[in-house]
Amino acid sequence: MMKEVGRNDPCPCGSGKKYKKCCGLKSGPKQRTFTQVNAPNAQASIQRITGVLSKALRQTHPEAADKLDDVVKESIEKNLGSSNEDVDPKS
């Protein structure tokens, strides 16, 4: 099993530079996961997300906006706190 390279370790490519100044720059930003949402802010996050989606949908498909609000809110509440692997986008 290969040891994980630290930011200040020599780069495994052999350049002689620190990993963070060489191939470490190629790593993209870390993506946030659902488990990193702070629980006290969860309700506010749900409201912001549904608000943005609802506004966009009302402009394009006003007849479906109310239904989508309910579906999105239920799905977010169900999956909040789940790991990304556990999230069911169809529920």
C-alpha positions in Angstrom: 0.0 0.0 0.0 1.4 3.4 -1.0 1.8 6.1 1.6 -0.1 9.3 1.0 2.1 12.2 0.0 2.1 15.2 2.3 2.1 18.8 1.0 5.6 19.4 2.2 7.0 16.0 1.1 9.2 15.8 -2.0 7.1 15.3 -5.1 6.9 11.7 -6.2 7.4 12.8 -9.9 11.2 13.3 -9.1 11.3 17.0 -9.8 12.9 17.7 -6.4 10.2 20.3 -5.5 7.8 20.0 -2.7 4.6 18.3 -3.6 2.5 21.4 -2.9 4.6 23.4 -5.4 4.7 20.7 -8.1 2.0 18.1 -8.8 0.0 19.1 -5.8 -1.1 22.2 -7.8 -2.8 19.9 -10.2 -5.2 18.7 -7.5 -8.6 20.5 -7.8 -10.4 22.1 -4.9 -12.0 19.7 -2.5 -15.7 19.3 -3.0 -18.0 19.8 -0.1 -20.2 16.9 0.8 -23.7 16.8 2.4 -22.1 15.7 5.7 -20.2 19.0 5.9 -23.4 21.1 6.1 -23.7 22.5 9.6 -26.9 21.2 11.2 -28.0 24.6 12.6 -27.8 26.1 9.1 -29.6 23.2 7.5 -33.1 24.7 7.4 -31.7 28.0 6.1 -29.8 26.1 3.4 -33.0 24.3 2.4 -34.9 27.5 2.2 -32.2 29.2 0.1 -32.0 26.2 -2.3 -35.7 25.9 -2.8 -36.0 29.6 -3.2 -33.5 29.8 -6.0 -35.0 26.7 -7.7 -38.6 28.0 -7.3 -37.8 31.4 -8.7 -36.1 29.9 -11.8 -39.0 27.4 -12.3 -41.7 30.0 -11.9 -40.2 31.9 -14.7 -40.1 28.9 -17.1 -42.9 26.5 -15.8 -45.1 28.3 -13.3 -47.6 25.4 -13.2 -44.9 23.0 -11.9 -43.2 25.3 -9.4 -45.3 24.4 -6.3 -44.9 20.7 -6.8 -41.1 21.0 -7.3 -40.8 23.1 -4.1 -42.3 20.2 -2.2 -40.2 17.5 -3.9 -36.9 19.3 -3.5 -37.6 20.1 0.2 -38.5 16.5 0.9 -35.5 15.1 -0.9 -33.0 17.5 0.8 -34.5 16.8 4.3 -34.4 13.0 3.7 -30.7 13.1 2.5 -29.3 15.7 4.8 -26.6 14.2 6.8 -26.1 11.3 4.5 -22.8 10.5 2.9 -22.7 11.2 -0.8 -23.0 7.5 -1.6 -26.2 7.3 0.4 -28.0 10.2 -1.4 -30.8 9.1 -3.6 -31.5 11.9 -6.1 -34.7 10.2 -7.2 -36.3 10.3 -3.8 
